[in-house]
Structures are given as structure tokens and as C-alpha cells.
């Protein structure tokens, strides 16, 4: 069990949730800065202002009366991502990879109608997926075409890199790899694989999935270790810059590597989870 692994790693400086909340989040993260990372639209605009690349923004739906307008705004777009501005854990995100006969194809190959999109946007605006359950905005942005560096250890979807930054210094990193069980999403709670990254070398280590450590991807059976992450120095710099632009001292920075654009900032997290320690087989506390 992961809990048992945490107990065995306590002597290695594993950071627990209570200590994380009191000594790191509360001490180093101003509450007034949380909206900058909780709202993906604010994060995107702030990042662009500071020269940090993000997926291109296509359209924003702020009111129910504007839902029908999304089609005109995306008339020349065959693919896009629809997400809640204030969502968390990957909830409410739909990846559209093609349009055929007035319908939309999702990442999994399922065809959905225009009405399905309308209903989903309406749910987003009503706050179904927002962190606080409050009214939200629907963000429509460019679809990521992932670099194939993780192609052999990914089941569909887009792998992403999480970097923990403490007081401006990147402290720990992992890559989250989609699986069949996670439905192609890079979400550890849904069954994705977390693989530690040697932060000094930019090379992958072994991984973790739900209840224990693994060395191979469960679907592709490919080895997880010793994959060299491209653009590693640039990604570390982007992570450090993210703390400067938000003023947060303890931050999770999520990046993706697009095959054409290189590293892009996906989102920020002022309350990053602790599974990254299991993926790296060591704790965050020195």
C-alpha cells in the first residue's frame, strides 16, 4: 500500500499532508495569490505577460447566453480542448481531436453532438467542476500534440511533467503517464503512472501506480527508467519563473512538451500532492 510506503520513507524525509499544509503552504503561499493559480485563465494571461509559453487560447465562454457563439469562434478549428477555468484533478476536460458531419470526435474516439458540447459548457458555467462549486468560465484552447519522447510509455493522451518548486528552486519532479485505466488522462488518482525524474540529470527513474512501485508501463510493457527528458533546463527555468510571477513559495508546476512548440505551461497548483515523493523514492524534506 502507498500508506505503508510513506511510513517506510519517513526517515528519508517524506513530507506529510499536515506538515505540508502548515509549514509550506500556509507559511510560503499568500492566500491572496491563490486565484492566480486556481483560475487557469488568469494563469495563462499572467504567463503570457511574463513570456512563459502556454497552449494558445481560442475562446472563453463566460455566460450561458454566449454558449451558441462558441461554434462561430471555432469555425476553422478541427481540434481543441474544452476545460473549466477553475477545475481541478482533470475534471470537466474534453479533448476534441476532429470534427465530422457536424459532430465532434473526442480523444477516445467517441463522437459527441453539438448539443453535448452545449450541455457540457453549461455545466462548467454552473460550477459543476469548479473547486468551490461556484460559477465558472469555459476555456477553449489549442490541443497539445505531445513530443514522442514518452510515446512508448504512454497509452493515448498527453503525458505531463510536474515540478515542485520551493522558494524559487526546483526541488523534485516527475512525469505522469496516461494508461488505459486512466482513460488516457495523466491523472494519478485515475490510474496513471507517476515516474520520478532525476532533477539534476533530467532522466526518468522507476514509477508508481496506485498501490506500489513499477518498472514498466502497464499497457505498453516498456521500461520506464532512463528516458532523457528534452528541454530539461528550459523546463526547470520555466518552473522557477512561475514562482516569481505568482509570488508563491511552494508550488506545483505542470508542463507539457508539444512536438512543435516545445515545453508549454499547462497549469499551476498551490497545493501540490505528495505522490511525487513515492515516484522519486525519497522525501521532500531534507
C-alpha atoms as an extended CHARMM CRD file, in Angstrom:
* protein
*
       286  EXT
         1         1  UNK       CA              0.0000000000        0.0000000000        0.0000000000  PROA      1               0.0000000000
         2         2  UNK       CA              1.1310000000        3.5810000000       -0.6570000000  PROA      2               0.0000000000
         3         3  UNK       CA              0.4640000000        4.4340000000        3.0070000000  PROA      3               0.0000000000
         4         4  UNK       CA              2.8680000000        1.6910000000        4.0400000000  PROA      4               0.0000000000
         5         5  UNK       CA              5.4690000000        3.0650000000        1.6760000000  PROA      5               0.0000000000
         6         6  UNK       CA              5.0700000000        6.5020000000        3.2320000000  PROA      6               0.0000000000
         7         7  UNK       CA              5.7200000000        5.0170000000        6.6730000000  PROA      7               0.0000000000
         8         8  UNK       CA              8.8410000000        3.2860000000        5.4220000000  PROA      8               0.0000000000
         9         9  UNK       CA             10.0790000000        6.5490000000        3.9060000000  PROA      9               0.0000000000
        10        10  UNK       CA              9.5680000000        8.7630000000        6.9590000000  PROA      10              0.0000000000
        11        11  UNK       CA             13.2240000000        8.5350000000        7.8810000000  PROA      11              0.0000000000
        12        12  UNK       CA             14.0750000000        9.6660000000        4.3640000000  PROA      12              0.0000000000
        13        13  UNK       CA             12.2920000000       12.9680000000        4.9570000000  PROA      13              0.0000000000
        14        14  UNK       CA              8.8780000000       12.2960000000        3.4770000000  PROA      14              0.0000000000
        15        15  UNK       CA              6.6290000000       15.3420000000        3.7360000000  PROA      15              0.0000000000
        16        16  UNK       CA              3.1810000000       14.5440000000        5.1530000000  PROA      16              0.0000000000
        17        17  UNK       CA             -0.0420000000       16.3900000000        4.4320000000  PROA      17              0.0000000000
        18        18  UNK       CA             -0.3230000000       18.1780000000        7.7840000000  PROA      18              0.0000000000
        19        19  UNK       CA              3.2540000000       19.4340000000        7.6560000000  PROA      19              0.0000000000
        20        20  UNK       CA              2.8340000000       20.4240000000        4.0260000000  PROA      20              0.0000000000
        21        21  UNK       CA             -0.2450000000       22.4810000000        4.8750000000  PROA      21              0.0000000000
        22        22  UNK       CA              1.1220000000       24.2270000000        7.9760000000  PROA      22              0.0000000000
        23        23  UNK       CA              4.8300000000       24.6620000000        7.2510000000  PROA      23              0.0000000000
        24        24  UNK       CA              4.8510000000       25.0540000000        3.4900000000  PROA      24              0.0000000000
        25        25  UNK       CA              1.5090000000       26.1470000000        2.0460000000  PROA      25              0.0000000000
        26        26  UNK       CA              0.3650000000       28.4010000000        4.8970000000  PROA      26              0.0000000000
        27        27  UNK       CA              3.8470000000       29.7790000000        5.5280000000  PROA      27              0.0000000000
        28        28  UNK       CA              5.0260000000       30.4110000000        1.9720000000  PROA      28              0.0000000000
        29        29  UNK       CA              1.8370000000       30.8940000000       -0.0750000000  PROA      29              0.0000000000
        30        30  UNK       CA             -0.1670000000       34.0720000000        0.3700000000  PROA      30              0.0000000000
        31        31  UNK       CA             -3.8740000000       33.3450000000        0.2590000000  PROA      31              0.0000000000
        32        32  UNK       CA             -4.3990000000       36.4250000000       -1.8970000000  PROA      32              0.0000000000
        33        33  UNK       CA             -2.2560000000       34.8340000000       -4.6340000000  PROA      33              0.0000000000
        34        34  UNK       CA             -4.2560000000       31.5980000000       -4.8500000000  PROA      34              0.0000000000
        35        35  UNK       CA             -6.6180000000       32.9110000000       -7.5790000000  PROA      35              0.0000000000
        36        36  UNK       CA             -3.6040000000       33.3300000000       -9.8690000000  PROA      36              0.0000000000
        37        37  UNK       CA             -3.1330000000       29.5520000000       -9.9140000000  PROA      37              0.0000000000
        38        38  UNK       CA             -6.6570000000       28.2950000000       -9.1970000000  PROA      38              0.0000000000
        39        39  UNK       CA             -8.0260000000       30.0990000000      -12.2620000000  PROA      39              0.0000000000
        40        40  UNK       CA             -6.4260000000       28.6810000000      -15.4230000000  PROA      40              0.0000000000
        41        41  UNK       CA             -7.4570000000       31.7320000000      -17.4210000000  PROA      41              0.0000000000
        42        42  UNK       CA             -5.6630000000       34.0810000000      -15.0180000000  PROA      42              0.0000000000
        43        43  UNK       CA             -2.6460000000       31.7540000000      -15.0240000000  PROA      43              0.0000000000
        44        44  UNK       CA             -2.4970000000       31.7720000000      -18.8180000000  PROA      44              0.0000000000
        45        45  UNK       CA             -2.7170000000       35.5440000000      -19.0800000000  PROA      45              0.0000000000
        46        46  UNK       CA             -0.1070000000       36.0270000000      -16.3550000000  PROA      46              0.0000000000
        47        47  UNK       CA              2.2450000000       33.5300000000      -18.0070000000  PROA      47              0.0000000000
        48        48  UNK       CA              1.9870000000       35.2340000000      -21.3840000000  PROA      48              0.0000000000
        49        49  UNK       CA              2.7190000000       38.5710000000      -19.7210000000  PROA      49              0.0000000000
        50        50  UNK       CA              5.9230000000       37.0650000000      -18.3100000000  PROA      50              0.0000000000
        51        51  UNK       CA              6.9690000000       35.3790000000      -21.5380000000  PROA      51              0.0000000000
        52        52  UNK       CA              6.1530000000       31.8150000000      -20.4680000000  PROA      52              0.0000000000
        53        53  UNK       CA              4.5610000000       29.8810000000      -23.3650000000  PROA      53              0.0000000000
        54        54  UNK       CA              1.1830000000       28.1710000000      -22.9000000000  PROA      54              0.0000000000
        55        55  UNK       CA             -1.2720000000       26.4050000000      -25.2440000000  PROA      55              0.0000000000
        56        56  UNK       CA             -2.9600000000       29.0450000000      -27.4540000000  PROA      56              0.0000000000
        57        57  UNK       CA             -6.2460000000       30.4690000000      -26.1760000000  PROA      57              0.0000000000
        58        58  UNK       CA             -9.0580000000       30.2190000000      -28.7460000000  PROA      58              0.0000000000
        59        59  UNK       CA            -12.1860000000       31.3360000000      -26.9180000000  PROA      59              0.0000000000
        60        60  UNK       CA            -13.7480000000       31.9230000000      -23.4920000000  PROA      60              0.0000000000
        61        61  UNK       CA            -17.4210000000       31.3950000000      -22.6560000000  PROA      61              0.0000000000
        62        62  UNK       CA            -18.4270000000       33.4420000000      -19.6120000000  PROA      62              0.0000000000
        63        63  UNK       CA            -22.2490000000       33.4260000000      -19.7370000000  PROA      63              0.0000000000
        64        64  UNK       CA            -24.9360000000       30.9130000000      -20.6540000000  PROA      64              0.0000000000
        65        65  UNK       CA            -26.2050000000       33.2580000000      -23.3510000000  PROA      65              0.0000000000
        66        66  UNK       CA            -22.8390000000       33.0410000000      -25.1070000000  PROA      66              0.0000000000
        67        67  UNK       CA            -22.7370000000       29.2440000000      -25.4330000000  PROA      67              0.0000000000
        68        68  UNK       CA            -24.0120000000       29.1220000000      -29.0140000000  PROA      68              0.0000000000
        69        69  UNK       CA            -21.2880000000       31.5530000000      -30.0450000000  PROA      69              0.0000000000
        70        70  UNK       CA            -18.5190000000       29.0400000000      -29.4320000000  PROA      70              0.0000000000
        71        71  UNK       CA            -19.1640000000       27.4240000000      -32.8320000000  PROA      71              0.0000000000
        72        72  UNK       CA            -18.5850000000       30.6570000000      -34.7220000000  PROA      72              0.0000000000
        73        73  UNK       CA            -15.4280000000       31.3060000000      -32.7350000000  PROA      73              0.0000000000
        74        74  UNK       CA            -14.1350000000       27.8360000000      -33.6210000000  PROA      74              0.0000000000
        75        75  UNK       CA            -15.4170000000       27.6450000000      -37.1890000000  PROA      75              0.0000000000
        76        76  UNK       CA            -11.9430000000       26.9680000000      -38.5790000000  PROA      76              0.0000000000
        77        77  UNK       CA            -10.7380000000       24.7320000000      -35.7260000000  PROA      77              0.0000000000
        78        78  UNK       CA            -10.8100000000       20.9790000000      -36.2360000000  PROA      78              0.0000000000
        79        79  UNK       CA             -9.4050000000       20.2650000000      -32.7880000000  PROA      79              0.0000000000
        80        80  UNK       CA             -9.3900000000       21.9600000000      -29.4070000000  PROA      80              0.0000000000
        81        81  UNK       CA             -9.5430000000       21.4440000000      -25.6500000000  PROA      81              0.0000000000
        82        82  UNK       CA            -12.5530000000       22.4770000000      -23.5770000000  PROA      82              0.0000000000
        83        83  UNK       CA            -11.9500000000       22.9120000000      -19.8550000000  PROA      83              0.0000000000
        84        84  UNK       CA            -13.2900000000       24.7110000000      -16.7670000000  PROA      84              0.0000000000
        85        85  UNK       CA            -11.2010000000       27.7210000000      -15.7400000000  PROA      85              0.0000000000
        86        86  UNK       CA            -11.3280000000       26.7560000000      -12.0720000000  PROA      86              0.0000000000
        87        87  UNK       CA            -11.4550000000       22.9700000000      -12.3150000000  PROA      87              0.0000000000
        88        88  UNK       CA             -9.1850000000       20.5410000000      -10.5250000000  PROA      88              0.0000000000
        89        89  UNK       CA             -7.9100000000       16.9950000000      -10.9140000000  PROA      89              0.0000000000
        90        90  UNK       CA             -8.6130000000       16.9230000000      -14.6240000000  PROA      90              0.0000000000
        91        91  UNK       CA            -12.3790000000       17.0080000000      -14.1190000000  PROA      91              0.0000000000
        92        92  UNK       CA            -14.5190000000       18.5210000000      -16.8520000000  PROA      92              0.0000000000
        93        93  UNK       CA            -11.8410000000       18.4850000000      -19.5500000000  PROA      93              0.0000000000
        94        94  UNK       CA            -12.8110000000       17.3160000000      -23.0450000000  PROA      94              0.0000000000
        95        95  UNK       CA            -10.2360000000       16.8580000000      -25.8110000000  PROA      95              0.0000000000
        96        96  UNK       CA            -11.6630000000       17.2090000000      -29.3130000000  PROA      96              0.0000000000
        97        97  UNK       CA             -9.4270000000       15.6960000000      -31.9850000000  PROA      97              0.0000000000
        98        98  UNK       CA            -11.6190000000       16.0690000000      -35.0840000000  PROA      98              0.0000000000
        99        99  UNK       CA            -14.9690000000       17.2970000000      -36.4450000000  PROA      99              0.0000000000
       100       100  UNK       CA            -17.0540000000       15.1570000000      -38.7740000000  PROA      100             0.0000000000
       101       101  UNK       CA            -20.5320000000       15.7140000000      -40.1420000000  PROA      101             0.0000000000
       102       102  UNK       CA            -21.4400000000       18.3000000000      -37.5520000000  PROA      102             0.0000000000
       103       103  UNK       CA            -20.2000000000       16.1220000000      -34.6890000000  PROA      103             0.0000000000
       104       104  UNK       CA            -17.0610000000       16.1880000000      -32.5680000000  PROA      104             0.0000000000
       105       105  UNK       CA            -14.6160000000       13.3300000000      -32.0090000000  PROA      105             0.0000000000
       106       106  UNK       CA            -13.1190000000       13.0430000000      -28.5320000000  PROA      106             0.0000000000
       107       107  UNK       CA             -9.6660000000       11.7320000000      -27.7110000000  PROA      107             0.0000000000
       108       108  UNK       CA            -11.1260000000        8.2660000000      -27.0140000000  PROA      108             0.0000000000
       109       109  UNK       CA            -12.7500000000        8.1480000000      -30.4650000000  PROA      109             0.0000000000
       110       110  UNK       CA            -16.2880000000        8.7670000000      -29.2290000000  PROA      110             0.0000000000
       111       111  UNK       CA            -18.4640000000       11.0510000000      -31.3620000000  PROA      111             0.0000000000
       112       112  UNK       CA            -20.4830000000       13.6890000000      -29.4920000000  PROA      112             0.0000000000
       113       113  UNK       CA            -23.0190000000       16.1820000000      -30.7750000000  PROA      113             0.0000000000
       114       114  UNK       CA            -23.1490000000       19.9540000000      -30.7270000000  PROA      114             0.0000000000
       115       115  UNK       CA            -25.8180000000       19.6960000000      -28.0280000000  PROA      115             0.0000000000
       116       116  UNK       CA            -23.4710000000       17.5500000000      -25.9210000000  PROA      116             0.0000000000
       117       117  UNK       CA            -20.8840000000       20.3370000000      -26.1120000000  PROA      117             0.0000000000
       118       118  UNK       CA            -23.5280000000       22.9200000000      -25.1980000000  PROA      118             0.0000000000
       119       119  UNK       CA            -24.6410000000       20.9150000000      -22.1660000000  PROA      119             0.0000000000
       120       120  UNK       CA            -21.0570000000       20.4460000000      -21.0300000000  PROA      120             0.0000000000
       121       121  UNK       CA            -20.2790000000       24.1480000000      -21.3090000000  PROA      121             0.0000000000
       122       122  UNK       CA            -23.4740000000       24.8740000000      -19.3670000000  PROA      122             0.0000000000
       123       123  UNK       CA            -22.3180000000       22.5050000000      -16.6060000000  PROA      123             0.0000000000
       124       124  UNK       CA            -18.9480000000       24.2620000000      -16.4940000000  PROA      124             0.0000000000
       125       125  UNK       CA            -20.5680000000       27.6960000000      -16.2120000000  PROA      125             0.0000000000
       126       126  UNK       CA            -22.8280000000       26.4180000000      -13.4290000000  PROA      126             0.0000000000
       127       127  UNK       CA            -19.7670000000       25.4080000000      -11.3930000000  PROA      127             0.0000000000
       128       128  UNK       CA            -20.1790000000       21.6320000000      -11.6110000000  PROA      128             0.0000000000
       129       129  UNK       CA            -16.4160000000       21.1940000000      -11.9800000000  PROA      129             0.0000000000
       130       130  UNK       CA            -15.0760000000       24.2530000000      -10.1370000000  PROA      130             0.0000000000
       131       131  UNK       CA            -13.0020000000       23.8700000000       -6.9920000000  PROA      131             0.0000000000
       132       132  UNK       CA            -15.5040000000       25.7640000000       -4.8410000000  PROA      132             0.0000000000
       133       133  UNK       CA            -18.6780000000       24.8100000000       -6.6950000000  PROA      133             0.0000000000
       134       134  UNK       CA            -19.1400000000       28.4340000000       -7.7770000000  PROA      134             0.0000000000
       135       135  UNK       CA            -19.9860000000       29.7780000000      -11.2260000000  PROA      135             0.0000000000
       136       136  UNK       CA            -17.1170000000       29.3520000000      -13.6540000000  PROA      136             0.0000000000
       137       137  UNK       CA            -15.9260000000       30.0960000000      -17.1850000000  PROA      137             0.0000000000
       138       138  UNK       CA            -15.3000000000       27.6610000000      -20.0350000000  PROA      138             0.0000000000
       139       139  UNK       CA            -11.8430000000       27.9240000000      -21.5870000000  PROA      139             0.0000000000
       140       140  UNK       CA            -11.2350000000       26.6530000000      -25.1140000000  PROA      140             0.0000000000
       141       141  UNK       CA             -7.5940000000       26.3250000000      -26.1200000000  PROA      141             0.0000000000
       142       142  UNK       CA             -5.3010000000       24.5470000000      -28.5430000000  PROA      142             0.0000000000
       143       143  UNK       CA             -4.8590000000       20.7830000000      -28.4480000000  PROA      143             0.0000000000
       144       144  UNK       CA             -1.4140000000       19.5520000000      -27.4450000000  PROA      144             0.0000000000
       145       145  UNK       CA              0.4170000000       17.2470000000      -29.8530000000  PROA      145             0.0000000000
       146       146  UNK       CA              2.8700000000       15.5730000000      -27.4920000000  PROA      146             0.0000000000
       147       147  UNK       CA              6.5220000000       15.0550000000      -28.2700000000  PROA      147             0.0000000000
       148       148  UNK       CA              7.1070000000       11.3340000000      -28.7790000000  PROA      148             0.0000000000
       149       149  UNK       CA              9.8470000000       11.0880000000      -26.1530000000  PROA      149             0.0000000000
       150       150  UNK       CA              7.2970000000        9.3380000000      -23.9010000000  PROA      150             0.0000000000
       151       151  UNK       CA              5.4270000000        7.6810000000      -26.7680000000  PROA      151             0.0000000000
       152       152  UNK       CA              6.4610000000        4.1300000000      -25.8370000000  PROA      152             0.0000000000
       153       153  UNK       CA              5.3450000000        4.5540000000      -22.2230000000  PROA      153             0.0000000000
       154       154  UNK       CA              2.0320000000        6.3210000000      -22.8160000000  PROA      154             0.0000000000
       155       155  UNK       CA             -1.4390000000        4.9960000000      -23.5530000000  PROA      155             0.0000000000
       156       156  UNK       CA             -3.0910000000        7.6610000000      -25.7040000000  PROA      156             0.0000000000
       157       157  UNK       CA             -3.4570000000       11.0690000000      -24.0300000000  PROA      157             0.0000000000
       158       158  UNK       CA             -0.8090000000       13.6270000000      -23.1610000000  PROA      158             0.0000000000
       159       159  UNK       CA              1.8760000000       12.9810000000      -20.5310000000  PROA      159             0.0000000000
       160       160  UNK       CA              2.7800000000       15.9440000000      -18.3590000000  PROA      160             0.0000000000
       161       161  UNK       CA              5.6820000000       16.8730000000      -16.0950000000  PROA      161             0.0000000000
       162       162  UNK       CA              5.0960000000       18.0840000000      -12.5370000000  PROA      162             0.0000000000
       163       163  UNK       CA              7.8980000000       20.0880000000      -10.9230000000  PROA      163             0.0000000000
       164       164  UNK       CA              7.7430000000       21.0750000000       -7.2550000000  PROA      164             0.0000000000
       165       165  UNK       CA              9.3730000000       24.4600000000       -6.6640000000  PROA      165             0.0000000000
       166       166  UNK       CA             10.3080000000       25.6060000000       -3.1670000000  PROA      166             0.0000000000
       167       167  UNK       CA             11.2650000000       29.2490000000       -2.6690000000  PROA      167             0.0000000000
       168       168  UNK       CA             12.2100000000       29.6040000000       -6.3140000000  PROA      168             0.0000000000
       169       169  UNK       CA             14.2760000000       26.4150000000       -6.5680000000  PROA      169             0.0000000000
       170       170  UNK       CA             13.0300000000       23.2860000000       -8.3860000000  PROA      170             0.0000000000
       171       171  UNK       CA             13.1190000000       20.5730000000       -5.7200000000  PROA      171             0.0000000000
       172       172  UNK       CA             11.5540000000       17.4470000000       -7.2260000000  PROA      172             0.0000000000
       173       173  UNK       CA              9.9800000000       16.3180000000      -10.4870000000  PROA      173             0.0000000000
       174       174  UNK       CA              8.0140000000       13.5040000000      -12.0680000000  PROA      174             0.0000000000
       175       175  UNK       CA              6.2740000000       12.7140000000      -15.3260000000  PROA      175             0.0000000000
       176       176  UNK       CA              2.6770000000       11.4580000000      -15.2670000000  PROA      176             0.0000000000
       177       177  UNK       CA              1.9220000000        8.9000000000      -17.9530000000  PROA      177             0.0000000000
       178       178  UNK       CA             -1.6260000000        8.0850000000      -19.1080000000  PROA      178             0.0000000000
       179       179  UNK       CA             -2.8110000000        4.4710000000      -19.0080000000  PROA      179             0.0000000000
       180       180  UNK       CA             -5.7760000000        2.5110000000      -20.2930000000  PROA      180             0.0000000000
       181       181  UNK       CA             -7.2050000000        2.5390000000      -16.7640000000  PROA      181             0.0000000000
       182       182  UNK       CA             -6.8840000000        6.3310000000      -16.5170000000  PROA      182             0.0000000000
       183       183  UNK       CA             -8.7220000000        6.6380000000      -19.8600000000  PROA      183             0.0000000000
       184       184  UNK       CA             -5.7490000000        8.3470000000      -21.4350000000  PROA      184             0.0000000000
       185       185  UNK       CA             -5.5570000000       11.0490000000      -18.7500000000  PROA      185             0.0000000000
       186       186  UNK       CA             -2.3720000000       11.9390000000      -16.8560000000  PROA      186             0.0000000000
       187       187  UNK       CA             -4.1640000000       11.6900000000      -13.5110000000  PROA      187             0.0000000000
       188       188  UNK       CA             -2.5990000000        9.5240000000      -10.7970000000  PROA      188             0.0000000000
       189       189  UNK       CA             -5.8710000000        9.1210000000       -8.9060000000  PROA      189             0.0000000000
       190       190  UNK       CA             -7.4390000000        7.6030000000      -12.0230000000  PROA      190             0.0000000000
       191       191  UNK       CA             -4.6390000000        5.1080000000      -12.5290000000  PROA      191             0.0000000000
       192       192  UNK       CA             -1.9630000000        6.9910000000      -14.4590000000  PROA      192             0.0000000000
       193       193  UNK       CA              1.6860000000        6.1700000000      -13.7750000000  PROA      193             0.0000000000
       194       194  UNK       CA              3.9410000000        8.5920000000      -11.9120000000  PROA      194             0.0000000000
       195       195  UNK       CA              7.6300000000        8.3150000000      -12.8170000000  PROA      195             0.0000000000
       196       196  UNK       CA             10.3170000000       10.1270000000      -10.8680000000  PROA      196             0.0000000000
       197       197  UNK       CA             12.7950000000       12.3300000000      -12.7100000000  PROA      197             0.0000000000
       198       198  UNK       CA             16.3840000000       12.7980000000      -11.5860000000  PROA      198             0.0000000000
       199       199  UNK       CA             16.1930000000       16.5680000000      -11.3210000000  PROA      199             0.0000000000
       200       200  UNK       CA             19.9140000000       17.0420000000      -11.8700000000  PROA      200             0.0000000000
       201       201  UNK       CA             20.1900000000       14.8510000000      -14.9740000000  PROA      201             0.0000000000
       202       202  UNK       CA             16.7020000000       15.1260000000      -16.4440000000  PROA      202             0.0000000000
       203       203  UNK       CA             16.3520000000       11.3440000000      -16.7560000000  PROA      203             0.0000000000
       204       204  UNK       CA             13.4550000000        9.1800000000      -15.6110000000  PROA      204             0.0000000000
       205       205  UNK       CA             13.6220000000        6.7860000000      -12.6720000000  PROA      205             0.0000000000
       206       206  UNK       CA             11.2070000000        3.9870000000      -11.7360000000  PROA      206             0.0000000000
       207       207  UNK       CA              7.4800000000        4.5880000000      -11.3610000000  PROA      207             0.0000000000
       208       208  UNK       CA              4.4910000000        4.2030000000       -9.0750000000  PROA      208             0.0000000000
       209       209  UNK       CA              0.9030000000        3.2880000000       -9.8560000000  PROA      209             0.0000000000
       210       210  UNK       CA             -1.8300000000        3.2300000000       -7.2370000000  PROA      210             0.0000000000
       211       211  UNK       CA             -0.6160000000        0.6890000000       -4.6860000000  PROA      211             0.0000000000
       212       212  UNK       CA              3.0230000000        0.1980000000       -5.4690000000  PROA      212             0.0000000000
       213       213  UNK       CA              6.1990000000        0.6900000000       -7.4200000000  PROA      213             0.0000000000
       214       214  UNK       CA              6.5780000000       -0.4440000000      -11.0220000000  PROA      214             0.0000000000
       215       215  UNK       CA              9.4050000000       -0.5510000000      -13.5540000000  PROA      215             0.0000000000
       216       216  UNK       CA              7.4020000000       -0.9370000000      -16.8000000000  PROA      216             0.0000000000
       217       217  UNK       CA              4.3110000000        0.7540000000      -18.2210000000  PROA      217             0.0000000000
       218       218  UNK       CA              1.2780000000       -1.4760000000      -17.5130000000  PROA      218             0.0000000000
       219       219  UNK       CA             -0.0990000000       -1.2230000000      -21.0640000000  PROA      219             0.0000000000
       220       220  UNK       CA              2.9180000000       -0.9090000000      -23.3530000000  PROA      220             0.0000000000
       221       221  UNK       CA              5.2410000000       -3.0440000000      -21.1530000000  PROA      221             0.0000000000
       222       222  UNK       CA              8.0790000000       -0.6570000000      -21.9490000000  PROA      222             0.0000000000
       223       223  UNK       CA             10.7860000000        0.2070000000      -19.4050000000  PROA      223             0.0000000000
       224       224  UNK       CA             10.1850000000        3.4820000000      -17.5610000000  PROA      224             0.0000000000
       225       225  UNK       CA             13.7420000000        4.2240000000      -16.4590000000  PROA      225             0.0000000000
       226       226  UNK       CA             16.4690000000        6.2440000000      -18.2300000000  PROA      226             0.0000000000
       227       227  UNK       CA             14.3200000000        8.2360000000      -20.6400000000  PROA      227             0.0000000000
       228       228  UNK       CA             16.0360000000       11.5780000000      -21.2230000000  PROA      228             0.0000000000
       229       229  UNK       CA             13.5870000000       14.4730000000      -20.9580000000  PROA      229             0.0000000000
       230       230  UNK       CA             14.1800000000       17.0410000000      -23.7350000000  PROA      230             0.0000000000
       231       231  UNK       CA             14.3460000000       20.7600000000      -22.9710000000  PROA      231             0.0000000000
       232       232  UNK       CA             15.0310000000       19.9010000000      -19.3210000000  PROA      232             0.0000000000
       233       233  UNK       CA             16.9870000000       23.0400000000      -18.4330000000  PROA      233             0.0000000000
       234       234  UNK       CA             14.3240000000       25.2030000000      -20.0740000000  PROA      234             0.0000000000
       235       235  UNK       CA             11.5840000000       23.4120000000      -18.1300000000  PROA      235             0.0000000000
       236       236  UNK       CA             13.3760000000       23.9870000000      -14.8370000000  PROA      236             0.0000000000
       237       237  UNK       CA             13.7130000000       27.6700000000      -15.7230000000  PROA      237             0.0000000000
       238       238  UNK       CA             10.0080000000       27.9100000000      -16.5980000000  PROA      238             0.0000000000
       239       239  UNK       CA              9.1360000000       26.3220000000      -13.2560000000  PROA      239             0.0000000000
       240       240  UNK       CA             11.3110000000       28.7950000000      -11.3560000000  PROA      240             0.0000000000
       241       241  UNK       CA              9.8250000000       31.7080000000      -13.3160000000  PROA      241             0.0000000000
       242       242  UNK       CA              6.3390000000       30.5340000000      -12.3410000000  PROA      242             0.0000000000
       243       243  UNK       CA              7.0910000000       31.1270000000       -8.6750000000  PROA      243             0.0000000000
       244       244  UNK       CA              8.4070000000       34.6030000000       -9.4570000000  PROA      244             0.0000000000
       245       245  UNK       CA              5.2880000000       35.6090000000      -11.3720000000  PROA      245             0.0000000000
       246       246  UNK       CA              2.8660000000       34.3030000000       -8.7120000000  PROA      246             0.0000000000
       247       247  UNK       CA              4.7930000000       35.1440000000       -5.5520000000  PROA      247             0.0000000000
       248       248  UNK       CA              4.1100000000       31.6410000000       -4.2100000000  PROA      248             0.0000000000
       249       249  UNK       CA              6.9440000000       29.9480000000       -2.3510000000  PROA      249             0.0000000000
       250       250  UNK       CA              5.6750000000       26.3640000000       -2.5860000000  PROA      250             0.0000000000
       251       251  UNK       CA              4.2510000000       25.4840000000       -5.9680000000  PROA      251             0.0000000000
       252       252  UNK       CA              3.4760000000       22.6120000000       -8.3090000000  PROA      252             0.0000000000
       253       253  UNK       CA              4.2070000000       23.4900000000      -11.9430000000  PROA      253             0.0000000000
       254       254  UNK       CA              2.6720000000       21.3160000000      -14.6720000000  PROA      254             0.0000000000
       255       255  UNK       CA              4.3100000000       21.3690000000      -18.0930000000  PROA      255             0.0000000000
       256       256  UNK       CA              3.7340000000       19.5170000000      -21.3530000000  PROA      256             0.0000000000
       257       257  UNK       CA              6.1080000000       19.0380000000      -24.2660000000  PROA      257             0.0000000000
       258       258  UNK       CA              4.4800000000       19.7740000000      -27.6210000000  PROA      258             0.0000000000
       259       259  UNK       CA              6.2020000000       18.2420000000      -30.6450000000  PROA      259             0.0000000000
       260       260  UNK       CA              6.1280000000       21.5770000000      -32.4800000000  PROA      260             0.0000000000
       261       261  UNK       CA              6.1950000000       24.2140000000      -29.7390000000  PROA      261             0.0000000000
       262       262  UNK       CA              8.3780000000       22.5240000000      -27.1260000000  PROA      262             0.0000000000
       263       263  UNK       CA              7.6270000000       22.9930000000      -23.3960000000  PROA      263             0.0000000000
       264       264  UNK       CA              4.3420000000       24.7240000000      -22.5360000000  PROA      264             0.0000000000
       265       265  UNK       CA              2.9480000000       25.6960000000      -19.1470000000  PROA      265             0.0000000000
       266       266  UNK       CA             -0.2780000000       23.7710000000      -18.5930000000  PROA      266             0.0000000000
       267       267  UNK       CA             -1.2970000000       24.8890000000      -15.1040000000  PROA      267             0.0000000000
       268       268  UNK       CA             -0.0850000000       25.6880000000      -11.5930000000  PROA      268             0.0000000000
       269       269  UNK       CA             -1.0390000000       24.2230000000       -8.2260000000  PROA      269             0.0000000000
       270       270  UNK       CA             -0.6670000000       25.9890000000       -4.8800000000  PROA      270             0.0000000000
       271       271  UNK       CA             -1.4480000000       22.7340000000       -3.0340000000  PROA      271             0.0000000000
       272       272  UNK       CA              0.5470000000       20.1050000000       -4.9300000000  PROA      272             0.0000000000
       273       273  UNK       CA              0.0420000000       16.4780000000       -3.9420000000  PROA      273             0.0000000000
       274       274  UNK       CA              2.6490000000       14.3380000000       -2.2500000000  PROA      274             0.0000000000
       275       275  UNK       CA              2.7370000000       11.2710000000       -4.5200000000  PROA      275             0.0000000000
       276       276  UNK       CA              5.7660000000       12.7580000000       -6.2440000000  PROA      276             0.0000000000
       277       277  UNK       CA              7.8290000000       11.5420000000       -3.2790000000  PROA      277             0.0000000000
       278       278  UNK       CA              6.8070000000        7.9340000000       -3.8720000000  PROA      278             0.0000000000
       279       279  UNK       CA              7.6500000000        8.2520000000       -7.5610000000  PROA      279             0.0000000000
       280       280  UNK       CA             11.1310000000        9.5030000000       -6.6190000000  PROA      280             0.0000000000
       281       281  UNK       CA             11.6110000000        7.0720000000       -3.7050000000  PROA      281             0.0000000000
       282       282  UNK       CA             12.6250000000        9.9240000000       -1.4280000000  PROA      282             0.0000000000
       283       283  UNK       CA             11.1200000000       12.7390000000        0.6050000000  PROA      283             0.0000000000
       284       284  UNK       CA             10.8740000000       16.4630000000        0.0010000000  PROA      284             0.0000000000
       285       285  UNK       CA             12.1970000000       17.3330000000        3.4700000000  PROA      285             0.0000000000
       286       286  UNK       CA             15.9540000000       17.4550000000        3.7380000000  PROA      286             0.0000000000
